[in-house]
Amino acid sequence: MTLKLEKVSPLQVILLLSFNRIAIVLLWFKFFNQDVWITEILALFYLPLLCAPLLFLSKQFAQLTIIEYLTIIAGKWIGKALGVLYTVFFLFIAIIDLSLFDNIIKPINFPETPDYAIIALALITCGYGVFKGLEVITRAAELFAPQVLAVIAFYAVLQIPDMDFRVFLPILADSSFSEINFRAFNTAARMNEIVVLAMLVPSISKKGKPTTILFWAAIIVTVFSLIIIVPTLAGLGLDLAKKTFDPYYLFIKQISIYDFITRIEFLIVAAWNIGMFLKISLLLYLSTISIVQIFGLSRRKVLIIPMITIIFIAALKSNILTSVVVFNIMEYIPYINLIFMFGIPVIVLTTFFLKKIISGKTDFTKA
């Protein structure tokens, strides 16, 4: 029995992917010099290169998830093994995001609360979202994403009088051609939402094109990343932005309206909560779908508690909740992403073309 996938609209997927990536930028961004804004723009030109293999495969197998067409192209056992790797990848990213969230939100709001309580409450909330399904997760993104984006723009506008844009000068004085391109490539490699999209393609209604969806998601992410990065750097200065644990939060804490409306940073804390809960819920949902499709199960909801338990134990029994460990891992995330968003897809795509040439078949979905 094949699991029937829920249907969502292209707009919902665009907002979900955008919100997921921006939630990470709100929590973690490394300021290396005054040219960080250039790397964000330049990353748009590297992203199509990194996403091309998965986009092509998603177009060829528009009715299947990446887990399903891996077994068609690579064979039953290799395909299932690769499917397990992708499931582990989804769970790993969920653990990293949960740890990042814990490291940011605990010192600000719950300094005396033990890690296990924060993790447990977050996972219970996310588990409920997974139980309700993809449609509810995307509807929540459709509801909250525009509000959060409006708040980000609101903060930027409020701080304009206190910004010093001279911090961006001289442009490219501290960045060589190779350094700026490397950092742009690194930034593009952080957008692992292409792997998420490869899982969601058969769930998208109205024949939404993956390339168009990714294009608009990338544009939204770039624009609002700049709206976060540029005001933060202009408001704090480079030295403070480089040294501060959470520069964006520090930036918005200094905002006041007419000198009597203060502490409006609670809005961005709410955005952190909503964004991370939605992203972790989505990753857990994809993990359950992956397991169902790998092992031919008919029910996904029975997997929710085991998945949550795995994440809870993995987070608490490792050192990943410590700030030093999680922020060090964040440095290596682009290289891990590259394996799943580019490396494996390139090998699978090569296999696809070789099989197509040898067999002469044009439709592998019926294999």
Disulfide bonds with the S-S distance in Angstrom:
none
